Amino acid sequence: MSESPARIKKERVWELDFIRGFCVLLMVFDHFMYDIAGIYGKAWYEYAVETGTSNAQFLYDFWQSARNYFFYSGLRDVVEPLVVIVFCIVCGISCSFSKNNLKRGIEVLICAILIFAVTSFLGEDMTIRFGVFQMFSVAILSWCIIYYSCKKDMKKTAVIAGIIGLIMVIINYILMSIYNNNNQAFATDSNWYFIGQFMVGGSKSLPTADYQPIFPYVGFMFIGSALGPFLYKNKKSLIPWLGKYDWHAPISFWGKIALWVYISHQIVIAVLLSIISYLFLCPGSFVII
């Protein structure tokens, strides 16, 4: 006698959780280094100088090294957009697994609004106006418009979304070529008015602590949504043999809770670094973002 559908445990596609988790962990590391290089490192050094502690030079060297080796390396310039692209594609593929993408999009939008509201209290430099969550909310809700316009036909939605996504990526490539890969020049071109800020513009054109423009990232999400119904028609792993023995669990775990990691990781990092400051580097004094 076969089990009833209600008793069958939903099997997750391990490779999607793994890829999502890997991207999330890279994001957390990136933000951790940013906090050290851009905020805490400088505060630690200034505190050491003011109090005349012997570790001032060490803290200065550490701070400068974090800035030079991480933020001014060509590797980060390549890895960061690549990670965002992969994350967008996985987000698009996930549209094939979600029972209610409209609800999913609204939840992401609410998180985006809350993130903007909270970060706005931290000052102009820390305010997130159009970051990952804002971009994903636009992407998912836009996909829902296509989906309902196609009368919930997933395959038709996949084709239309895939075409639109491909066009968006091509347009982005053409515009960047015209402006010699200078997204700032495009975004600040008065001929485009505000449109450039939300297409391939950079954070200097739209003051924000995190900026992920609609072009090309929403396009990559649409491309991912087009791949989902065809790659995961049966909603099962494409490489189940490689996922045996749960070797991927330590990374896949973070992919399963990616939403909560993104919302809370900066708070956790701030608390952790503040405690380290209080106990070791600035004894008796908290360093807060």
C-alpha positions in Angstrom: 0.0 0.0 0.0 1.5 3.3 -1.1 1.8 6.3 1.2 -0.6 9.1 0.9 0.7 12.4 -0.6 0.4 14.1 2.8 2.8 11.6 4.4 5.4 11.7 1.6 8.2 13.9 2.8 9.1 16.6 0.3 12.5 16.0 -1.1 14.7 19.1 -1.5 17.0 19.5 -4.5 20.3 19.4 -2.7 22.4 21.2 -5.4 20.2 24.3 -5.3 20.5 24.5 -1.6 24.2 24.0 -1.9 24.7 26.7 -4.5 22.5 29.1 -2.6 24.3 28.3 0.7 27.7 28.8 -0.9 26.6 32.2 -2.3 25.2 33.2 1.0 28.4 32.3 2.9 30.5 34.3 0.4 28.1 37.3 1.0 28.5 37.0 4.8 32.3 36.9 4.4 32.2 39.9 2.1 30.2 41.9 4.6 32.3 40.7 7.5 35.4 42.0 5.7 33.7 45.2 4.9 32.8 45.8 8.5 36.4 45.2 9.6 38.0 47.2 6.8 35.5 50.1 6.6 34.2 50.5 10.2 35.8 48.5 13.0 39.4 48.4 11.9 39.5 52.2 11.8 37.7 52.5 15.1 40.1 50.0 16.7 43.2 51.9 15.5 41.8 55.3 16.6 41.0 53.9 20.0 44.5 52.5 20.3 46.1 55.8 19.4 43.9 57.8 21.8 44.6 55.5 24.7 48.3 54.9 23.8 47.9 51.2 23.8 50.8 49.1 22.4 48.7 47.4 19.7 48.0 50.5 17.8 50.5 49.7 15.0 49.2 46.2 14.8 45.6 47.3 14.4 46.6 49.9 11.8 48.5 47.3 9.8 45.6 44.9 10.1 43.1 47.5 9.0 45.1 48.5 6.0 45.8 44.9 5.0 42.1 44.1 5.1 41.3 47.1 2.9 44.2 46.5 0.4 44.0 42.7 0.0 40.2 42.5 -0.1 38.5 45.6 -1.3 41.2 46.7 -3.8 41.8 43.3 -5.3 40.7 42.4 -8.8 39.4 39.1 -7.5 36.5 40.7 -5.6 35.5 42.8 -8.7 35.0 39.5 -10.6 33.6 37.2 -7.8 31.0 39.6 -6.4 28.9 40.1 -9.6 29.4 36.5 -10.5 27.9 35.4 -7.2 25.0 37.7 -7.6 24.3 36.3 -11.1 24.4 32.7 -9.8 22.1 33.7 -6.9 19.7 35.3 -9.3 19.5 32.2 -11.6 18.9 30.0 -8.6 16.2 32.3 -7.4 14.6 32.1 -10.8 14.8 28.3 -10.8 13.1 28.3 -7.4 10.0 29.7 -9.0 9.3 26.2 -10.3 9.3 24.9 -6.7 7.4 27.5 -4.8 3.7 26.8 -4.2 2.8 30.5 -4.2 5.3 32.9 -5.8 3.1 35.9 -5.3 3.2 35.3 -1.5 7.0 34.7 -1.8 7.4 38.0 -3.7 5.3 40.0 -1.2 7.3 38.5 1.7 10.6 39.6 0.0 9.1 43.0 -0.6 8.2 43.4 3.1 11.7 42.4 4.1 13.1 44.9 1.6 10.9 47.7 3.1 12.0 46.7 6.7 15.6 46.6 5.7 15.3 50.1 4.2 13.5 51.4 7.3 16.0 50.0 9.8 19.1 51.0 7.8 17.8 54.5 7.3 18.2 55.1 11.0 21.9 54.2 10.8 22.8 57.2 8.6 23.0 58.0 4.9 26.0 55.8 4.3 24.3 52.7 5.8 20.9 53.1 4.1 20.0 50.3 1.7 17.7 51.8 -1.0 17.9 49.2 -3.7 19.8 46.2 -2.6 19.4 42.5 -3.1 16.0 42.2 -1.4 14.6 45.2 -3.3 15.9 43.8 -6.6 14.5 40.3 -5.9 11.1 41.7 -4.9 10.9 43.5 -8.3 12.1 40.3 -10.1 9.7 37.9 -8.4 6.6 40.2 -8.6 7.4 40.9 -12.2 7.6 37.2 -12.9 4.2 36.8 -11.2 2.7 39.3 -13.6 4.0 37.2 -16.5 2.7 34.0 -14.9 -0.8 35.2 -14.3 -0.9 36.9 -17.7 -0.1 33.4 -19.1 -3.0 32.0 -17.1 -0.7 30.0 -14.8 0.9 28.1 -17.7 4.4 27.4 -16.4 5.9 26.5 -19.7 4.5 29.5 -21.6 5.7 31.7 -18.7 9.1 30.1 -18.9 9.4 30.9 -22.6 8.3 34.6 -22.3 10.3 35.2 -19.1 13.4 33.6 -20.7 13.1 35.8 -23.8 12.6 39.0 -21.7 15.5 38.0 -19.5 17.8 37.4 -22.4 16.8 40.8 -24.0 17.6 42.5 -20.6 21.0 41.0 -20.4 21.8 41.9 -24.0 20.6 45.5 -23.5 22.8 45.7 -20.4 25.8 44.5 -22.4 25.1 47.0 -25.2 24.7 49.9 -22.9 27.9 49.0 -21.0 29.8 48.7 -24.2 28.6 52.2 -25.3 29.7 53.7 -22.0 33.0 51.7 -22.0 31.9 49.5 -19.1 31.5 52.6 -16.9 28.2 52.1 -15.1 28.6 55.4 -13.3 28.8 57.3 -16.6 25.6 55.6 -17.8 23.7 56.1 -14.6 24.5 59.8 -14.4 23.8 60.5 -18.0 21.0 63.2 -17.9 19.5 61.9 -21.1 18.3 58.8 -19.2 17.0 60.8 -16.2 16.4 58.5 -13.3 16.1 55.3 -15.4 19.9 54.8 -15.5 20.0 54.5 -11.7 17.8 51.5 -11.8 19.4 49.8 -14.8 23.1 49.5 -14.8 23.9 52.4 -12.4 26.2 52.1 -9.5 25.9 53.1 -5.8 27.4 56.5 -6.5 24.5 57.4 -8.7 21.9 56.2 -6.2 23.2 56.7 -2.6 22.9 53.3 -1.0 24.9 50.9 1.1 24.0 48.0 -1.3 22.9 48.3 -4.9 21.8 45.6 -7.3 20.3 47.2 -10.4 17.4 45.8 -12.4 19.5 45.5 -15.5 21.0 42.9 -15.8 20.1 41.0 -12.5 16.4 40.8 -13.0 17.2 39.5 -16.5 19.3 36.7 -15.0 16.5 35.8 -12.6 14.1 35.5 -15.5 16.5 33.3 -17.4 16.7 31.1 -14.3 12.9 30.9 -14.1 12.9 29.8 -17.8 15.4 26.9 -17.0 13.4 25.7 -14.0 10.4 24.0 -15.6 12.7 22.2 -18.1 15.6 21.2 -15.9 13.5 20.3 -12.9 10.3 19.1 -14.5 10.0 16.3 -11.9 11.3 18.6 -9.1 14.1 16.2 -8.3 17.8 16.5 -8.2 19.6 16.2 -11.5 22.6 14.6 -9.8 21.3 12.6 -6.8 24.3 10.3 -6.8 26.6 13.2 -6.1 24.6 14.3 -3.1 24.8 11.0 -1.3 26.0 10.8 2.4 25.1 14.5 3.0 28.6 15.7 2.6 27.1 19.0 1.4 24.9 19.5 4.5 27.2 22.1 6.3 26.8 24.4 3.3 23.3 23.4 2.1 21.9 24.2 5.6 22.7 27.9 5.0 21.0 27.7 1.6 17.8 26.5 3.2 17.6 29.5 5.5 19.2 32.0 3.1 16.4 34.6 3.7 16.9 34.7 7.5 20.7 34.7 7.1 20.5 37.8 4.9 18.2 39.6 7.3 20.1 38.8 10.4 23.8 38.4 9.5 24.9 42.0 9.8 23.3 42.2 13.2 25.2 39.0 14.3 28.5 40.3 12.8 28.1 43.7 14.5 27.4 42.1 17.9 30.3 39.7 17.5 32.8 42.4 16.5 31.5 44.7 19.3 32.1 41.9 21.9 35.6 41.3 20.5 36.2 45.0 20.7 35.0 45.2 24.3 36.9 42.2 25.6 40.2 42.4 23.7 40.8 45.4 21.4 39.1 48.3 23.2 38.7 46.9 26.8 35.6 48.3 28.4 34.5 50.2 25.4 32.0 49.1 22.8 32.5 49.9 19.1 29.1 50.0 17.4 28.3 50.5 13.7 
